[in-house]
Every structure is written in C-alpha cells, then in structure tokens.
Amino acid sequence: LAIFIYYAVLMPQKQWITLDIGVWESPFIYRPDKRQEAWRFVSYMFVHAGVQHIIGNLVMQLVLGIPLELVHKGLRVGLVYLAGVIGGSLASSIFDPQLALVGASGGGYALMGGYFMNVLVNFRQMVPLFGVFRLAFILIIVGTDVGFALYRRFLVEGAVLRVSFVAHIAGGLAGMTIGYVVFNCYDQKLLKDPRFWASILAYFACVVFAVIFNIFLSPAS
C-alpha cells in the first residue's frame, strides 16, 4: 500500500486509475526485458495497476489471510503466499513472455486455491448451507477479479502498457497443491507429511524448468 501511495501521490500520474509510465520505470515491476534482475520475480507484488487492482488484492488478502493466519499461523500462510507469487511470475515469463507483471494476485490466488481445496475436501463435515456459501463466495471473488484482469489484458483499447494475468492461474494452482497440503495438515508436523515434500519437489521442478526457459529459450531475449 505504501508503494502504491508513493507512485500515485508523490509521483503524480494516472496511477489512481491505471498503469502509467512512472510505474513502468519502477525497479519493482516485473519486465521481460529486465528479467535478469531476479528480485523482480518477487517484488512485482508490491506494485499495482490502479486503485481497483490494489483494493481487490487487499480485500482478498484480508478476507482470506486473517482467518487462515488465525488457524495456521503466519509462517505457513506466508509460505503458501510466496509460492504463489514466485510461481505466478515464472509462469507468466513462460506463457506470456512479452508482457509485464504487477500486483499480488499470485499470492492471493494461492491462498484462495488452498482454501478452496479444503472446502471441497471437508464439505461433508460442514453445515451444507455454510459450505455452499463459502464456495459461492470464492467463485464470486475469482470471477470478478479474473474478469477484470482479462478486461485489462484484452479489451482496453489504446492501452500503452499491458500486463499479464497468467499469475492468477499459476497462483491458484500453487494454492491447490502446496496450499492444500499446508492448510490441510494444520494439526500435524508439516515436515513429517510426505505430501508436503511431494508438492515441494514438484514445485521445485517447475521452478528449475522456468529458470532454464528464461535463460536459454525465452522469446523475450
């Protein structure tokens, strides 16, 4: 939020509405032409495309993050969140290699993916109406946010700067794997759960592939 305010207020531009050149020059944004600056694969989560974007991310993180932290504590939630952020940027660099990336949607969708899987798995143990409400709530948030991301990506005419939405999908997948395992074994020792190590190994293999792709195969080179 502080970084958003800096670009929106201290560097006057159209940032309250949409991306502008001041954000494009930020050292935080992920840009394919500067992907050798490895911190950008993580720091892009601090920069947002406009007021709608940051409000959506904040609401998602507060609504999901606070309840998850109350049950699973900050370390586990942070692990899932960071897995979504890194997975989102690496996936975007492969499947949308010519576009920039901003926002914390990868991390937010990782939390949502883990939460969604837990609701599905434990649905029979819930009060039916409560379970339906939780699923509907998640689907409404996802539909709204993804719809807005697709609108910015494909339908905004004359947009000078376009940003990728692939991080939403990759973050959700990270949450449905690593997030599901982490949140599902809240009453167990995480390091003793073989599912955790299986998901970590699979995630690590994807990261290694993405790194090799960016070094040797990326069309953005």
C-alpha positions in Angstrom: 0.0 0.0 0.0 2.8 2.4 0.8 4.5 1.8 -2.6 1.2 2.4 -4.3 0.7 5.7 -2.5 4.2 6.7 -3.4 3.6 6.2 -7.1 0.0 7.6 -7.0 0.7 10.7 -4.9 4.4 11.6 -4.7 4.8 10.9 -8.4 1.6 12.4 -9.8 0.2 10.5 -12.8 -2.9 8.4 -13.7 -2.0 5.7 -11.3 -5.2 6.0 -9.3 -6.9 4.7 -12.4 -4.5 2.6 -14.5 -0.8 2.0 -15.2 1.4 4.9 -16.3 5.0 5.4 -17.3 6.1 6.1 -13.7 5.1 2.6 -12.6 6.7 1.1 -15.8 10.0 2.5 -14.7 9.7 1.2 -11.2 12.5 -1.2 -10.0 9.8 -3.4 -8.5 7.7 -4.2 -11.6 8.5 -7.5 -13.5 9.5 -6.6 -17.0 10.6 -9.2 -19.5 13.5 -7.0 -20.8 14.8 -6.8 -17.2 14.2 -10.3 -16.0 17.9 -10.8 -15.3 17.2 -8.7 -12.2 15.9 -11.7 -10.3 14.3 -9.7 -7.5 11.6 -8.6 -9.9 10.1 -12.1 -9.9 9.1 -11.4 -6.3 9.0 -7.6 -5.9 6.3 -7.1 -8.6 3.8 -8.0 -5.9 4.4 -4.6 -4.3 3.2 -2.6 -7.4 -0.4 -2.4 -8.6 -2.1 -1.5 -11.8 -4.5 1.0 -10.2 -6.8 1.7 -7.4 -9.3 -1.1 -8.4 -6.4 -3.5 -8.5 -4.9 -2.8 -5.1 -8.4 -2.7 -3.4 -9.2 -6.1 -4.9 -5.9 -7.5 -3.7 -6.3 -6.0 -0.2 -9.8 -7.3 0.2 -8.8 -10.8 -0.9 -5.8 -10.9 1.5 -7.8 -9.5 4.4 -10.8 -11.8 3.9 -8.7 -14.9 3.4 -5.4 -14.1 5.1 -6.7 -13.2 8.6 -8.8 -16.3 9.1 -6.0 -18.5 7.7 -3.4 -17.0 10.0 -5.7 -17.4 13.0 -5.7 -21.2 12.3 -2.4 -21.9 10.6 -0.2 -19.0 11.8 1.8 -16.6 9.7 4.7 -18.8 8.7 2.6 -21.4 6.8 0.4 -18.7 5.3 3.5 -16.8 4.2 5.0 -19.9 2.6 1.9 -20.5 0.5 1.6 -16.9 -0.4 5.2 -16.6 -1.5 4.9 -19.9 -3.5 2.0 -18.3 -5.4 4.0 -15.0 -6.0 7.1 -16.8 -7.4 5.0 -19.4 -9.3 2.9 -16.6 -10.8 5.9 -14.6 -12.2 7.7 -17.6 -13.5 4.6 -18.9 -15.2 3.9 -15.5 -16.7 7.5 -15.4 -18.1 6.8 -18.7 -19.9 3.2 -18.4 -21.1 3.1 -14.6 -21.6 6.8 -13.8 -22.1 6.4 -10.4 -23.7 4.3 -8.8 -21.0 5.0 -7.1 -17.7 3.5 -8.2 -14.4 2.3 -6.3 -11.4 0.2 -7.0 -8.3 -0.1 -9.6 -5.6 -2.8 -11.7 -7.3 -0.4 -14.7 -7.5 -0.1 -14.8 -3.7 -3.8 -14.1 -3.1 -4.9 -16.8 -5.5 -2.5 -19.2 -3.8 -4.3 -18.6 -0.5 -7.6 -18.9 -2.3 -6.6 -22.2 -4.1 -5.6 -23.8 -0.8 -8.8 -22.5 0.9 -11.0 -23.8 -2.0 -9.5 -27.3 -1.9 -10.0 -27.5 1.8 -13.6 -26.5 1.5 -14.2 -29.2 -1.2 -12.4 -31.9 0.8 -14.2 -31.1 4.0 -17.5 -30.2 2.5 -19.4 -33.1 4.1 -18.2 -32.1 7.6 -19.7 -28.6 7.2 -23.2 -27.3 7.6 -24.4 -27.6 4.0 -25.6 -24.0 3.7 -22.3 -22.7 5.1 -20.2 -24.8 2.7 -22.3 -23.6 -0.3 -21.8 -20.0 0.9 -18.1 -20.4 1.2 -17.8 -21.9 -2.3 -20.0 -19.3 -3.8 -18.0 -16.5 -2.1 -14.8 -17.8 -3.6 -16.2 -18.2 -7.0 -17.6 -14.7 -7.0 -14.3 -13.2 -6.0 -12.4 -15.2 -8.6 -14.9 -14.4 -11.3 -14.8 -10.7 -10.6 -11.0 -10.5 -10.3 -10.2 -12.7 -13.3 -12.8 -10.8 -15.4 -11.2 -7.5 -14.6 -7.8 -8.9 -15.4 -8.9 -10.3 -18.7 -10.6 -6.9 -19.5 -7.3 -5.1 -18.8 -5.4 -7.6 -20.8 -7.5 -7.9 -24.0 -10.3 -5.3 -24.2 -8.7 -1.9 -23.0 -8.2 -0.1 -26.3 -5.2 2.1 -26.7 -3.6 0.9 -23.6 0.1 1.6 -23.7 1.0 -0.8 -21.0 -0.5 -4.3 -20.8 0.1 -6.7 -18.0 -0.1 -10.4 -17.8 -2.9 -12.3 -16.0 -1.2 -15.7 -16.0 -0.1 -15.2 -12.4 -3.7 -15.6 -11.3 -3.9 -19.1 -12.8 -0.4 -20.2 -11.6 -1.0 -18.8 -8.1 -4.3 -20.7 -7.9 -2.5 -23.9 -8.9 0.2 -23.4 -6.4 -2.5 -23.0 -3.7 -4.4 -26.1 -4.8 -1.2 -28.1 -4.4 1.2 -26.7 -1.8 -1.5 -24.6 -0.2 -3.9 -27.6 0.1 -1.2 -29.7 1.8 -0.1 -26.9 4.2 -3.6 -25.9 5.2 -4.9 -29.5 5.4 -2.4 -30.7 8.0 -2.7 -27.8 10.4 -2.7 -30.2 13.4 0.3 -32.2 12.2 4.0 -31.7 11.9 4.3 -30.3 8.3 7.8 -31.7 7.7 6.7 -35.2 8.5 3.9 -35.2 5.9 5.1 -36.9 2.7 2.5 -35.0 0.7 4.3 -31.8 1.6 7.7 -33.0 0.3 6.0 -34.3 -2.9 4.4 -31.0 -3.6 7.7 -29.1 -2.8 9.6 -31.4 -5.2 7.0 -30.8 -7.9 7.1 -27.1 -7.3 10.9 -27.0 -7.3 11.0 -29.0 -10.6 8.7 -26.4 -12.2 10.9 -23.5 -10.9 14.0 -25.1 -12.3 12.3 -25.5 -15.7 11.2 -21.9 -15.7 14.7 -20.7 -14.8 16.2 -22.7 -17.6 13.5 -21.5 -20.0 14.2 -17.8 -19.1 17.9 -18.2 -19.5 18.0 -20.2 -22.8 14.6 -20.3 -24.5 12.6 -17.2 -23.8 11.4 -15.2 -26.9 11.9 -12.1 -24.8 15.7 -12.5 -25.1 
